[in-house]
Amino acid sequence: MPLTTIIFFLAVIIGTMAITYSAAKQTGTTRDFYAAGNRLTGLQNGIAIAGDYMSAASFLGIAGTIAVYGFDGFVYAIGFFVSYLIILFLVAEPLHNLGRYTLADAIAVRFDSPLLRGVVALTTLLITIFYMLAQLVGAGALIYYLLGIKYDTAVMLVGSLMTFYVVFGGMVATSWVQIIKAILLLTGTLVLSLIVFSRFHWNFSEMFMHVSTITPLKEQFLQPGNQLNHPLETISLNLALILGTAGLPHIISRLFTVKDAVTTRYSIYTATWVIGAFYLMTVFLGFGASAFVGYEALKGVGFGGNLTVTLLADALGGEFLMAYIAAVAFATILAVVTGLVLSASSAFAHDVYSHLIRRGMASEKEQVMIAKFSSVAVGVISIWLAISAEKMNVASLVGLTFAVAASANLPLILFTLYWRRFTLCGAISGVLTGLVASVVLVMLGPTVMDPHNGPILREPIFPLANPGLVSIPLGFLGAVIGTFLDRPAQGAETQYERVLFQALTGIKPPQSQQADRNRA
């Protein structure tokens, strides 16, 4: 348990606790707790979005996948990056103009249905818990390897910290933890990338030639098909990654932390540039690990390739650099899981408790209290699930999460915003079809059913590791069939015109303002 590593880890913990203590003084209302009082600037929110998005799957999982499988690992980076075009062009500004704290708020402007709000809240909870598993698995492996703390204990430590940040600091603490983490992550990744590139005499050709000769895959290392050995597998994964981001609840909730649509657009611009720079550097991390750590060493350590970056830092810079990179990875995980816990607790406290159970009669103090209690519950459930998912690669876990988000949430969002004929029945059937299809296909696929290493030791029934190719079309199909089997409600045409006007301008029509006053 090197002293340098302990010092860096303690610095991260103490620093994030100090941020939380400061943020707690600014978190008194539901608006502060859920949306940071809409006080973030476009630059701050953009960096926070990047910090929220550049997760353990990015820093640990993708680098490990590139190091072991070559080109196929970079497919993850491409999908993660390109997905922001969907958000920028189709989702960000309309959802900001419609929503308040959660995705269900935005959908309720068109379909003010308690049942639909409950379904969307359920989907949010499932997606965030899936995503949180990936972060906690990465954290457990990292802390076990570096500090010698048992995997189970490490997961409980991180889970406790993330719950602490949300309970006491809300969105304000979460945002600043993510901003600082994004800066640390970019700095650490840049330093490692420059060291790797310098070892190849600043020559791309030399780097590519070298890695194509030192791994067992030889020239095939730079070709597709090493991990994703079937074209349908590649298409399915890319569909999930590119379309899934726009349906991730913790990314959507960040659209509501700024004051207007222009700032929202600037936030996405900033996030895209930061994320793009980071994912380009994952190539250096993966190739560097192959060259300077070695294929056999990476496979021998275990943990699904999730320790690749720390092993590379140790090989290139010794104990000090490894301790710094490990602390950055730890901060990365803390920042992302904090955002996920906040998203899940918001879904329960705001959508389920305040709107369904209390029917809009809950006080501000009551809502914040329930959000804090639900944060604790989400943390406990996530810890319990993560302990049993120790050997899974975090990039694979996140790929599955994106499939669920793209199958269940994206059809609902796009059809609510852009399809005039869309009905409440179509909305509910689309979400449920996509959710059930994606989860069932994951359970029947090789990620869960594996005769050698899976939780269920048998041959998979569904052949694809990522179900996106099937579950995403099923989600859209469920929404379409549900809509055509339903009859539009009276006044649906007029309601859609109001929703479209508000989504494009951010101005509530007079009828909507009067409806809000009546509900109040």
ZAMARGU-4260 file (C-alpha; in steps of 0.2 Angstrom, whole numbers, plus 5000, padded with zeros to 4 digits):
<rodrens>
0) 5000/5000/5000 | 5012/5014/4994 | 5011/5030/5003 | 5010/5041/4987 | 4995/5031/4982
5) 4986/5034/4999 | 4990/5053/4999 | 4983/5055/4982 | 4967/5045/4986 | 4965/5055/5002
10) 4967/5071/4993 | 4953/5066/4981 | 4942/5061/4996 | 4945/5077/5006 | 4944/5088/4991
15) 4927/5081/4986 | 4921/5082/5004 | 4926/5100/5005 | 4916/5104/4989 | 4901/5095/4996
20) 4902/5105/5012 | 4902/5121/5002 | 4888/5116/4991 | 4877/5111/5005 | 4876/5129/5010
25) 4869/5133/4993 | 4856/5118/4992 | 4840/5123/5001 | 4827/5121/4988 | 4821/5107/4976
30) 4828/5118/4962 | 4845/5119/4970 | 4845/5100/4974 | 4839/5094/4957 | 4846/5108/4945
35) 4859/5118/4954 | 4847/5133/4954 | 4849/5134/4935 | 4865/5144/4939 | 4878/5135/4929
40) 4886/5144/4914 | 4887/5135/4897 | 4906/5132/4900 | 4904/5125/4917 | 4889/5114/4912
45) 4898/5108/4896 | 4913/5103/4906 | 4902/5095/4919 | 4893/5085/4906 | 4910/5079/4899
50) 4915/5074/4917 | 4898/5065/4919 | 4901/5056/4903 | 4919/5051/4903 | 4916/5037/4915
55) 4926/5022/4921 | 4921/5014/4905 | 4930/5027/4895 | 4945/5029/4905 | 4948/5011/4911
60) 4937/5000/4900 | 4940/5007/4883 | 4959/5008/4885 | 4959/4990/4891 | 4949/4984/4876
65) 4960/4993/4864 | 4975/4986/4872 | 4969/4968/4871 | 4958/4969/4855 | 4965/4983/4845
70) 4953/4991/4833 | 4937/4984/4840 | 4941/4994/4856 | 4940/5010/4847 | 4923/5006/4841
75) 4917/5011/4858 | 4926/5028/4858 | 4918/5032/4841 | 4901/5028/4846 | 4902/5038/4862
80) 4908/5053/4853 | 4896/5053/4838 | 4881/5051/4850 | 4883/5069/4854 | 4877/5074/4837
85) 4860/5067/4841 | 4859/5077/4857 | 4865/5093/4849 | 4853/5092/4834 | 4838/5084/4840
90) 4836/5083/4859 | 4845/5096/4869 | 4836/5113/4867 | 4818/5106/4865 | 4820/5096/4881
95) 4827/5110/4890 | 4813/5121/4885 | 4800/5108/4890 | 4808/5101/4906 | 4811/5106/4923
100) 4821/5093/4933 | 4819/5076/4924 | 4814/5068/4908 | 4797/5064/4914 | 4794/5083/4917
105) 4797/5086/4898 | 4786/5072/4893 | 4772/5078/4904 | 4770/5094/4895 | 4762/5084/4881
110) 4756/5068/4890 | 4751/5073/4908 | 4748/5055/4913 | 4753/5048/4930 | 4755/5031/4923
115) 4767/5037/4910 | 4777/5047/4923 | 4778/5031/4933 | 4784/5021/4918 | 4797/5034/4914
120) 4803/5035/4932 | 4805/5016/4932 | 4815/5016/4917 | 4826/5030/4924 | 4830/5020/4939
125) 4834/5004/4930 | 4846/5013/4917 | 4855/5022/4931 | 4858/5007/4941 | 4864/4997/4926
130) 4876/5012/4923 | 4881/5013/4941 | 4886/4995/4941 | 4900/4998/4928 | 4907/5012/4938
135) 4907/5002/4954 | 4915/4987/4946 | 4929/4998/4940 | 4931/5006/4957 | 4932/4990/4966
140) 4945/4983/4954 | 4956/4999/4955 | 4956/5000/4974 | 4959/4982/4977 | 4974/4982/4965
145) 4982/4998/4972 | 4977/4998/4990 | 4975/4979/4994 | 4957/4983/5000 | 4945/4968/4997
150) 4934/4971/4981 | 4918/4970/4992 | 4925/4983/5004 | 4931/4994/4990 | 4914/4994/4982
155) 4905/4998/4998 | 4918/5013/5001 | 4914/5021/4984 | 4896/5018/4986 | 4896/5026/5003
160) 4905/5041/4997 | 4894/5044/4982 | 4879/5044/4993 | 4886/5056/5004 | 4890/5069/4990
165) 4872/5068/4984 | 4863/5068/5001 | 4872/5084/5007 | 4877/5093/4991 | 4864/5089/4978
170) 4867/5095/4960 | 4879/5109/4965 | 4891/5097/4973 | 4889/5085/4959 | 4892/5098/4946
175) 4908/5104/4954 | 4915/5087/4957 | 4912/5083/4939 | 4920/5099/4933 | 4936/5096/4943
180) 4937/5078/4939 | 4935/5082/4920 | 4950/5094/4921 | 4961/5081/4931 | 4956/5067/4919
185) 4961/5077/4903 | 4977/5082/4912 | 4982/5064/4916 | 4977/5057/4900 | 4987/5071/4890
190) 5002/5067/4901 | 5001/5048/4898 | 4998/5051/4879 | 5012/5062/4877 | 5024/5050/4886
195) 5018/5036/4875 | 5020/5046/4859 | 5037/5052/4863 | 5043/5033/4865 | 5038/5031/4847
200) 5048/5047/4842 | 5032/5057/4839 | 5029/5046/4824 | 5011/5039/4821 | 5017/5026/4808
205) 5030/5019/4820 | 5017/5017/4833 | 5005/5008/4822 | 5019/4997/4815 | 5025/4993/4832
210) 5009/4987/4840 | 5005/4977/4824 | 5020/4966/4828 | 5020/4964/4847 | 5003/4956/4850
215) 4998/4939/4847 | 4985/4946/4834 | 4999/4953/4824 | 4993/4963/4809 | 4975/4958/4813
220) 4977/4970/4829 | 4973/4985/4818 | 4959/4977/4809 | 4941/4974/4815 | 4934/4957/4821
225) 4945/4953/4836 | 4932/4955/4849 | 4916/4960/4839 | 4918/4945/4827 | 4902/4946/4818
230) 4896/4962/4808 | 4879/4961/4816 | 4888/4963/4833 | 4897/4978/4828 | 4881/4986/4820
235) 4872/4982/4836 | 4885/4990/4848 | 4886/5006/4837 | 4868/5008/4836 | 4867/5007/4855
240) 4881/5019/4858 | 4876/5032/4846 | 4857/5032/4850 | 4859/5028/4868 | 4867/5044/4875
245) 4851/5054/4871 | 4841/5043/4882 | 4853/5043/4897 | 4843/5051/4912 | 4859/5058/4920
250) 4864/5067/4904 | 4846/5073/4901 | 4845/5080/4919 | 4861/5091/4915 | 4851/5100/4902
255) 4840/5108/4915 | 4855/5116/4925 | 4857/5131/4914 | 4845/5146/4912 | 4840/5145/4893
260) 4842/5136/4877 | 4856/5146/4870 | 4867/5141/4886 | 4861/5123/4883 | 4867/5123/4866
265) 4884/5130/4871 | 4885/5117/4885 | 4884/5103/4872 | 4897/5112/4860 | 4909/5112/4875
270) 4906/5094/4880 | 4908/5088/4862 | 4925/5096/4860 | 4931/5090/4877 | 4924/5072/4875
275) 4932/5072/4857 | 4949/5076/4863 | 4948/5063/4877 | 4943/5049/4866 | 4956/5052/4853
280) 4969/5050/4867 | 4962/5033/4872 | 4971/5026/4856 | 4988/5031/4864 | 4983/5023/4881
285) 4978/5007/4873 | 4993/5006/4861 | 5004/5011/4875 | 4998/4997/4886 | 5001/4984/4872
290) 5018/4990/4869 | 5025/4994/4887 | 5014/4983/4898 | 5012/4968/4887 | 4998/4958/4881
295) 5001/4943/4893 | 5003/4955/4908 | 4986/4963/4904 | 4978/4947/4902 | 4986/4940/4918
300) 4980/4954/4930 | 4962/4950/4927 | 4948/4962/4931 | 4942/4962/4913 | 4955/4974/4907
305) 4950/4988/4919 | 4967/4991/4926 | 4976/4994/4910 | 4979/5013/4912 | 4986/5011/4930
310) 4998/4998/4924 | 5003/5009/4909 | 5006/5023/4921 | 5017/5012/4932 | 5027/5006/4917
315) 5030/5023/4911 | 5032/5034/4926 | 5034/5023/4941 | 5024/5024/4958 | 5021/5043/4957
320) 5013/5043/4940 | 5003/5027/4944 | 4997/5035/4960 | 4991/5051/4951 | 4982/5041/4937
325) 4974/5030/4950 | 4968/5045/4960 | 4961/5052/4943 | 4952/5036/4939 | 4945/5036/4957
330) 4939/5054/4955 | 4931/5049/4938 | 4921/5035/4946 | 4916/5046/4961 | 4910/5060/4949
335) 4900/5049/4938 | 4891/5038/4951 | 4887/5054/4960 | 4877/5060/4945 | 4869/5043/4943
340) 4863/5043/4961 | 4856/5060/4959 | 4847/5056/4943 | 4839/5040/4951 | 4834/5049/4967
345) 4827/5063/4957 | 4816/5051/4947 | 4809/5043/4963 | 4807/5059/4974 | 4801/5071/4961
350) 4792/5059/4949 | 4786/5045/4960 | 4784/5053/4977 | 4779/5071/4973 | 4768/5068/4958
355) 4761/5051/4960 | 4760/5048/4979 | 4758/5065/4985 | 4750/5072/4969 | 4759/5088/4968
360) 4756/5092/4987 | 4773/5088/4994 | 4782/5103/5001 | 4800/5108/4996 | 4807/5102/5012
365) 4798/5085/5010 | 4804/5083/4992 | 4822/5086/4997 | 4821/5074/5012 | 4813/5060/5001
370) 4827/5063/4988 | 4840/5060/5001 | 4832/5045/5008 | 4830/5038/4990 | 4849/5041/4986
375) 4853/5030/5001 | 4842/5016/4994 | 4849/5018/4976 | 4867/5017/4983 | 4863/5001/4993
380) 4855/4992/4979 | 4870/4997/4967 | 4883/4991/4979 | 4874/4974/4981 | 4873/4971/4962
385) 4891/4977/4959 | 4898/4965/4971 | 4892/4951/4960 | 4898/4958/4944 | 4916/4959/4948
390) 4924/4951/4933 | 4914/4960/4919 | 4923/4973/4908 | 4915/4990/4912 | 4915/4995/4894
395) 4904/4980/4890 | 4892/4984/4905 | 4890/5002/4899 | 4886/4996/4881 | 4872/4986/4888
400) 4866/5002/4897 | 4866/5012/4881 | 4855/4999/4873 | 4842/5000/4886 | 4842/5019/4885
405) 4841/5019/4866 | 4827/5006/4866 | 4816/5013/4880 | 4819/5032/4881 | 4824/5038/4863
410) 4808/5033/4854 | 4798/5042/4868 | 4808/5057/4866 | 4809/5059/4847 | 4790/5054/4845
415) 4785/5066/4859 | 4794/5080/4850 | 4792/5077/4832 | 4777/5066/4829 | 4760/5074/4828
420) 4750/5058/4828 | 4759/5051/4843 | 4747/5046/4858 | 4748/5042/4876 | 4746/5023/4873
425) 4760/5023/4860 | 4771/5032/4873 | 4768/5019/4886 | 4769/5004/4874 | 4785/5011/4866
430) 4794/5013/4883 | 4789/4996/4890 | 4792/4987/4874 | 4810/4994/4872 | 4813/4991/4891
435) 4807/4973/4892 | 4815/4969/4875 | 4833/4975/4880 | 4833/4968/4897 | 4827/4951/4892
440) 4839/4950/4877 | 4853/4955/4889 | 4848/4941/4901 | 4847/4928/4886 | 4863/4934/4878
445) 4882/4929/4880 | 4885/4943/4893 | 4874/4934/4906 | 4873/4916/4898 | 4891/4910/4896
450) 4896/4892/4899 | 4913/4897/4906 | 4913/4914/4915 | 4895/4920/4915 | 4883/4922/4930
455) 4873/4909/4921 | 4884/4894/4915 | 4875/4889/4899 | 4875/4892/4881 | 4867/4909/4876
460) 4849/4909/4868 | 4851/4926/4860 | 4868/4927/4850 | 4872/4945/4852 | 4881/4952/4867
465) 4873/4969/4864 | 4854/4968/4860 | 4853/4986/4852 | 4851/4979/4834 | 4834/4970/4839
470) 4828/4980/4855 | 4830/4998/4847 | 4819/4994/4832 | 4807/4985/4844 | 4805/5000/4855
475) 4801/5011/4840 | 4789/4998/4833 | 4780/4996/4850 | 4777/5015/4850 | 4771/5015/4832
480) 4759/5000/4835 | 4753/5007/4851 | 4749/5024/4843 | 4739/5017/4828 | 4729/5005/4840
485) 4724/5021/4850 | 4713/5035/4845 | 4720/5053/4848 | 4713/5062/4863 | 4701/5076/4860
490) 4712/5092/4858 | 4728/5082/4854 | 4731/5092/4839 | 4730/5108/4848 | 4741/5102/4862
495) 4754/5096/4850 | 4755/5113/4843 | 4758/5121/4860 | 4771/5108/4864 | 4780/5112/4848
500) 4779/5130/4851 | 4787/5129/4868 | 4800/5116/4863 | 4806/5128/4849 | 4805/5145/4858
505) 4805/5141/4876 | 4790/5152/4879 | 4775/5144/4887 | 4758/5147/4877 | 4745/5156/4888
510) 4735/5140/4890 | 4750/5131/4897 | 4753/5145/4909 | 4735/5145/4915 | 4736/5126/4917
515) 4751/5128/4928 | 4742/5140/4939 | 4727/5129/4941 | 4738/5114/4946 | 4747/5126/4958
</rodrens>
